[in-house]
Amino acid sequence: MDSIKLQIGNISISVHATARVLIFGSILFWLGRVSNHTGKQFIRKQENIEVGTREVSAKLFEIALFVVMFILLLQVIGINLTALAVFGGAVGVGLGFGLQAIASNFISGLIILLDRSLTVGDYIELEDGRSGTIRALNMCSTILKTFEGKDIMVPNESFITTSFTNWTHENKKQHYGIEFQVA
């Protein structure tokens, strides 16, 4: 199987190499999915850890697992990782400038989840007057549900860089002022 090859310039693709990549790639993909599901379930069952910290840990576990699987797949294909170091550095700098806002929102999401300044169910009023209950805390944005039933997608960076009011951070009971006049 190694003698049957397709030659394109300096690149030689054999049937053996293609079969090896397909078989080991399928096995790695299957192992990745199974271990990702098992690992995330294990992390989410830890009752002694805060909900936000569990979700951050589960997401970081998923990212780390897929990075490891990708590196293993590159090794199976036969790509030398040291050759990719210079290319990866140049791409990293370019992506760093291009994806600066996304990276900022991602890091802000980690900070919010770890310091527990916001949790699902909190009633938030933003600096611009919009308000709602936190329905979901994602890695790059937070979803607020308004009383009208609308979802407001707020970038996590705005919770770090601007002021907001968390009406239910320490106490879930809310106080409302009602003005009325008596004749």
C-alpha positions in Angstrom: 0.0 0.0 0.0 3.0 2.3 0.5 4.1 1.8 -3.1 0.9 3.3 -4.5 1.5 7.0 -4.4 0.3 10.3 -5.8 3.1 12.7 -6.5 2.3 16.4 -6.5 5.5 18.5 -6.6 7.5 17.7 -3.5 4.4 16.1 -1.7 3.9 12.4 -1.9 0.6 10.9 -0.8 0.4 7.1 -0.5 -2.6 4.9 0.1 -1.0 3.7 3.3 -0.6 7.2 4.7 -4.2 8.1 3.7 -5.6 5.0 5.4 -3.5 5.6 8.5 -4.8 9.2 8.8 -8.4 8.1 8.2 -8.2 5.2 10.8 -6.3 7.1 13.5 -8.2 10.3 12.8 -11.5 8.5 13.3 -10.2 6.8 16.5 -8.9 10.1 17.8 -12.1 11.9 17.0 -14.2 9.2 18.7 -11.9 9.2 21.8 -12.0 13.0 21.9 -15.8 13.1 21.9 -16.2 10.3 24.5 -13.5 11.8 26.8 -14.9 15.3 26.3 -18.4 14.2 27.3 -17.1 12.2 30.2 -14.8 14.9 31.5 -17.4 17.6 31.3 -20.0 15.5 33.1 -17.4 14.7 35.8 -16.6 18.4 36.2 -20.2 19.5 36.3 -21.1 16.9 39.0 -18.6 18.4 41.5 -21.0 20.0 44.0 -18.3 21.6 46.1 -17.3 23.9 43.2 -19.3 27.0 42.2 -21.5 26.7 39.1 -19.5 29.3 37.2 -16.2 27.8 38.0 -17.5 24.4 36.9 -18.6 25.8 33.6 -15.2 27.5 33.0 -13.4 24.3 34.0 -15.5 22.3 31.6 -14.9 24.7 28.7 -11.2 24.9 29.4 -11.1 21.0 29.5 -12.8 20.9 26.2 -10.4 23.3 24.6 -7.3 21.6 26.0 -8.6 18.2 24.9 -9.2 19.3 21.3 -5.8 21.0 21.2 -4.1 17.7 22.3 -6.2 15.7 19.8 -5.2 18.2 17.0 -1.5 17.9 17.9 -1.7 14.1 17.9 -3.5 14.1 14.5 -0.7 16.3 13.1 1.8 13.8 14.4 -0.1 10.9 12.8 -0.2 12.8 9.5 3.6 13.2 9.7 3.8 17.0 10.0 6.8 18.1 12.0 5.6 20.5 14.7 8.9 22.4 14.9 8.4 23.4 11.2 5.1 25.0 12.2 6.5 27.0 15.1 7.6 30.0 13.0 4.5 29.9 10.9 2.3 29.6 14.0 4.1 32.6 15.6 3.4 34.8 12.6 -0.2 33.6 12.4 -0.6 34.2 16.1 0.5 37.8 15.9 -1.8 38.4 13.0 -4.7 36.8 14.8 -3.9 38.7 18.0 -4.4 42.0 16.3 -7.4 40.9 14.3 -9.2 39.1 17.1 -8.4 41.5 19.9 -12.0 42.2 20.8 -12.9 38.5 20.8 -9.9 37.7 23.0 -10.9 40.6 25.3 -14.5 39.3 25.6 -13.2 35.7 26.2 -10.8 36.8 29.0 -13.5 39.0 30.5 -15.9 36.1 30.5 -13.4 34.0 32.4 -13.0 36.8 34.9 -16.7 37.2 35.4 -17.2 33.5 35.9 -14.3 33.1 38.3 -15.0 36.2 40.5 -18.7 35.4 40.6 -19.7 39.1 40.2 -22.5 37.9 37.9 -24.6 34.7 38.1 -27.5 33.3 36.1 -30.7 34.8 37.5 -29.2 38.2 38.6 -31.2 41.3 37.6 -28.8 43.7 35.9 -29.3 47.3 34.8 -26.7 48.6 32.3 -25.2 52.0 32.2 -27.3 52.9 29.1 -30.6 52.1 30.9 -31.2 48.6 29.4 -32.0 46.0 32.0 -32.9 42.3 32.3 -32.3 39.0 34.1 -29.2 37.1 33.2 -30.3 34.0 31.2 -26.9 32.7 30.2 -23.2 33.5 30.8 -21.3 32.5 27.7 -17.5 32.8 27.1 -17.8 35.9 25.0 -21.2 37.4 25.9 -23.9 37.5 28.5 -27.6 37.1 27.6 -30.1 39.3 29.4 -33.8 38.6 29.2 -35.9 41.7 29.5 -39.4 41.9 30.9 -40.7 42.2 27.3 -39.2 38.8 26.5 -36.4 40.1 24.4 -32.8 38.8 24.7 -30.0 41.4 24.9 -26.6 40.1 24.0 -24.0 42.0 26.0 -20.3 41.6 25.3 -18.5 40.5 28.5 -15.9 43.2 28.2 -18.6 45.8 28.9 -19.1 44.3 32.4 -15.4 44.8 33.1 -14.9 48.3 31.5 -18.2 50.0 32.3 -20.4 50.3 35.4 -23.6 48.4 35.8 -26.0 47.8 38.7 -26.5 44.2 39.9 -29.8 44.5 41.8 -29.8 40.9 43.1 -26.1 40.2 43.7 -26.2 39.7 47.5 -30.0 39.6 48.0 -32.6 38.2 45.5 -35.3 40.4 47.0 -35.8 43.6 45.1 -37.2 46.9 46.2 -39.2 49.1 43.9 -40.1 52.7 44.4 -43.6 53.6 43.4 -44.6 57.2 43.4 -48.3 58.2 43.9 -50.2 61.3 44.8 -53.1 61.7 47.2 -55.6 64.6 46.6 
